[in-house]
């Protein structure tokens, strides 16, 4: 079997959101009003096709590596692209294609990818990743609704100009839920988007100590990921887990984090860092050697459907992965707005877990008619 061609499918009309979305990590941009979906469709000479999230332009380097390739040679494709990314082509163009190859492999064997690779579990806990900065009382209402929906863990965003205002939100939520819910927080200090963006090391330490007192499970991205020294000092100063790594683009960055104790929880992303299924598993194997956890990051919005499906397949093969991110922030980030292009969406059950789908490949089916004709839902 050989790869014959690659198609990029784009939805003709976007999903119109019920309210304008202003994500915490982009506070200075104009509100987002809709999601548009794009994906890779990879064809083979045996009629089997694979789907992957669109992650960037198709460069000559990637095309030459993929067209004519036996889809089972996923490791060769991933390794070649990862090593060539710094010299031969723009980043962001192979993570989704690697996922499409795994989709083909699973379909060719008639099994979901996680069973092809060797399963550790067939169900995994999911935490609800919220996205907006709300008032304390609004966050409390939101979190209680998420608990009613079955979630056992929720991630809040810390991205306000005054860190004390972030602490007010966490304290209010903690007072409301007690120990019945795991609270995770994301400071989003790795994104350079606004003038007040970066916490200083002192601010990060002060915040970490206060959050530690509140029993927060992990603090994500308290400092830029390249400040490995600052992260290492911070991680050694608190009992709470320090998490990060969603933008890291190769194994060597994660190795540095582990060697220097920068993160207790690694968060590789199949899309952001082009890690794909192969890369997430490699990170997990190395992290296990250092007795560290892996909780993969998952992009929200239009990147979610195939990105989450692939991440779920990878997580099901990893023994040191206690949970997975599930972007969910009604009425903006919902099953309908993010997974409308799938015939059967991936949902969180009442026990707070997601069942790994058993369909061959990455476990989901794309509704191509809906993708090509219209992607707007009531």
Residue pairs with C-beta under 8 A, 6 or more apart in sequence:
1 44
1 45
1 46
1 48
1 70
1 71
1 72
1 104
1 108
2 44
2 45
2 68
2 69
2 70
2 71
3 42
3 43
3 44
3 66
3 67
3 68
3 69
3 70
3 71
3 101
4 43
4 44
4 45
4 67
5 42
5 43
5 67
6 40
6 41
6 42
6 43
6 58
6 63
6 66
6 67
6 97
7 40
7 41
7 42
7 43
8 38
8 39
8 40
8 41
8 54
8 58
9 38
9 39
9 40
9 41
9 368
9 371
9 372
10 36
10 37
10 38
10 54
10 371
11 36
11 37
11 38
11 341
11 371
11 372
11 374
11 375
12 372
12 373
12 374
12 375
13 374
13 375
13 376
14 34
14 35
14 36
14 375
14 376
15 34
15 35
15 36
15 37
15 302
15 337
15 340
15 375
15 376
15 377
16 33
16 34
16 376
17 32
17 33
17 34
17 35
17 331
17 332
17 337
18 331
18 332
19 331
19 332
20 31
20 32
20 33
21 31
21 32
21 33
21 131
21 132
21 332
21 333
22 29
22 31
22 32
22 132
22 133
23 32
23 131
23 132
23 300
24 131
24 132
24 133
24 157
24 159
24 186
24 188
25 157
25 159
25 188
25 191
25 193
26 191
26 193
27 133
27 159
27 193
27 194
28 193
28 194
29 193
32 301
35 301
35 302
35 337
35 338
36 302
36 375
37 302
37 305
37 341
37 371
37 375
38 54
38 302
39 51
39 52
39 53
39 54
39 96
39 306
39 341
39 366
39 371
40 51
40 52
40 53
40 54
40 55
40 96
40 97
40 100
41 49
41 50
41 51
41 100
42 49
42 50
42 51
42 52
42 66
42 71
42 97
42 100
42 101
42 103
42 104
43 49
44 50
44 71
44 104
46 108
48 71
48 104
48 107
48 108
49 104
50 71
50 99
50 100
50 101
50 102
50 103
50 104
50 107
50 361
51 99
51 100
51 103
51 306
51 361
51 362
51 366
52 95
52 96
52 97
52 98
52 99
52 100
52 101
52 103
52 306
52 310
53 95
53 96
53 99
53 270
53 271
53 303
53 305
53 306
53 307
53 310
54 96
55 92
55 93
55 94
55 95
55 96
55 97
55 271
55 274
56 90
56 91
56 92
56 93
56 96
57 90
57 92
57 93
58 93
59 88
59 89
59 90
59 93
60 89
61 81
61 84
61 88
61 89
62 81
62 89
62 93
62 94
62 97
65 77
65 80
65 81
65 94
66 77
66 97
69 76
69 77
71 101
71 104
71 105
71 108
72 105
72 108
74 98
74 101
74 102
74 105
74 278
75 278
77 94
77 97
77 98
77 101
78 94
78 98
78 276
78 278
78 279
81 93
81 94
81 98
81 274
82 94
82 250
82 251
82 274
82 279
85 91
85 94
85 249
85 250
85 274
91 249
91 274
92 274
93 274
94 274
94 276
95 270
95 271
95 273
95 274
95 275
95 276
95 279
96 271
96 276
96 306
98 274
98 276
98 277
98 278
98 279
99 270
99 276
99 277
99 306
99 307
99 310
99 362
102 113
102 276
102 277
102 310
102 313
102 361
102 362
103 113
103 361
103 362
104 361
105 113
105 116
105 361
106 112
106 113
106 116
106 360
106 361
106 362
106 363
107 360
107 361
109 116
109 360
110 360
111 360
112 313
112 356
112 357
112 358
112 359
112 360
112 361
112 362
112 363
113 277
113 310
113 313
113 314
113 361
113 362
113 363
114 122
114 312
114 313
114 314
114 316
114 317
114 356
117 277
117 281
117 313
117 317
118 317
119 316
119 317
120 316
120 317
120 318
120 319
121 316
121 356
122 316
122 355
122 356
123 353
123 354
123 355
123 356
124 312
124 315
124 316
124 321
124 323
124 324
124 353
124 354
124 356
125 152
125 153
125 322
125 323
125 324
125 352
125 353
126 151
126 323
126 324
126 325
126 326
126 348
126 352
126 353
126 354
127 151
127 152
127 153
127 154
127 155
127 182
127 184
127 323
127 324
127 325
127 326
128 146
128 149
128 151
128 153
128 154
128 155
128 326
128 328
128 329
128 348
129 155
129 186
129 298
129 300
129 325
129 326
129 327
129 328
129 329
130 139
130 142
130 146
130 154
130 155
130 156
130 157
130 328
130 329
131 157
131 300
131 327
131 329
131 332
131 333
132 157
132 329
132 332
133 157
133 159
133 160
134 142
134 169
136 168
136 169
136 171
136 172
136 173
137 172
139 156
139 169
139 172
139 173
140 172
140 173
140 176
142 329
143 154
143 156
143 173
143 176
143 177
143 181
144 176
144 177
145 330
146 154
146 328
147 154
147 177
147 180
147 181
149 348
150 348
150 349
150 350
150 351
150 352
151 181
151 328
151 348
151 352
152 181
152 182
152 352
153 181
153 182
153 183
153 184
153 217
153 323
153 352
154 173
154 181
154 182
154 183
154 184
155 184
155 185
155 186
155 220
155 325
156 169
156 170
156 173
156 183
156 184
156 185
156 186
157 185
157 186
157 188
158 166
158 169
158 170
158 185
158 186
158 187
158 188
158 207
159 166
159 187
159 188
160 166
161 196
163 199
163 203
163 206
163 207
166 185
166 187
166 207
167 207
167 210
167 211
170 183
170 185
170 211
170 214
170 216
171 214
173 183
174 183
174 214
174 215
177 183
179 215
182 217
183 214
183 215
183 216
183 217
184 216
184 217
184 218
184 220
184 243
185 211
185 216
185 218
185 219
185 220
186 220
186 221
187 199
187 204
187 207
187 219
187 220
187 221
187 222
188 220
188 221
189 197
189 198
189 199
189 204
189 221
189 222
189 223
189 224
190 221
190 223
190 224
190 225
190 244
190 246
190 247
191 197
191 221
192 198
192 224
198 223
198 224
199 207
199 222
199 223
201 223
201 227
201 230
201 233
201 234
204 222
204 223
204 230
204 234
205 233
205 234
205 237
207 219
207 222
208 219
208 222
208 234
208 237
208 238
208 240
208 242
209 237
209 238
211 219
211 240
212 238
212 239
212 240
216 240
217 240
217 241
218 240
218 241
218 242
218 243
218 264
218 265
218 295
219 240
219 241
219 242
219 243
220 243
220 244
220 267
221 243
221 244
221 246
222 231
222 234
222 242
222 244
223 230
223 231
223 234
225 231
225 244
225 245
225 247
225 248
225 253
228 256
228 257
228 260
228 262
229 260
231 242
231 244
231 257
231 262
231 263
232 260
232 261
232 262
234 242
235 242
235 261
235 262
235 263
235 264
236 261
241 264
241 265
241 293
242 262
242 263
242 264
242 265
243 263
243 264
243 265
243 266
243 267
243 295
244 257
244 262
244 263
244 265
244 266
244 267
245 253
245 254
245 257
245 263
245 266
245 267
245 268
245 273
245 283
245 297
246 267
246 268
246 269
246 272
246 273
246 297
247 269
247 272
247 273
248 254
248 257
248 268
248 273
249 273
249 274
249 275
250 273
251 279
251 282
251 283
251 286
254 266
254 268
254 283
254 286
254 287
255 286
256 262
257 263
257 266
258 266
258 286
258 287
258 290
258 292
263 292
264 292
264 293
265 292
265 293
265 294
265 295
266 283
266 284
266 287
266 292
266 293
266 294
266 295
267 294
267 295
267 296
267 297
267 325
268 275
268 279
268 280
268 283
268 294
268 296
268 297
269 275
269 296
269 297
269 298
269 299
269 307
269 311
270 276
270 277
270 279
270 280
270 296
270 307
270 310
270 311
270 314
271 299
271 303
271 307
272 297
272 299
273 279
275 283
276 310
277 310
277 313
277 314
280 294
280 296
280 311
280 314
280 315
280 318
281 314
281 317
281 318
283 294
284 294
284 318
284 320
284 321
287 293
287 294
287 320
288 319
288 320
292 320
293 320
293 321
293 322
294 318
294 320
294 321
295 321
295 322
295 323
295 324
295 325
296 311
296 314
296 315
296 321
296 324
296 325
297 325
298 304
298 307
298 308
298 311
298 324
298 325
298 326
298 327
299 307
299 327
300 327
300 329
300 333
300 338
301 327
301 333
301 337
301 338
302 338
304 327
304 338
304 339
305 338
305 339
305 341
305 342
305 345
305 364
305 366
306 362
306 364
306 366
308 326
308 327
308 346
309 342
309 346
309 357
309 362
309 363
309 364
310 362
311 324
311 325
312 324
312 346
312 354
312 356
312 357
312 363
313 356
313 362
313 363
315 321
315 324
316 356
324 354
326 348
326 354
327 333
327 338
328 334
328 348
335 345
335 347
336 377
337 377
339 345
339 346
340 370
340 375
340 377
341 366
341 367
341 370
341 371
341 375
342 364
342 365
342 366
342 367
343 364
343 365
343 366
343 367
344 357
344 364
344 365
346 354
346 357
346 363
346 364
347 354
348 354
349 355
356 363
357 363
357 364
359 365
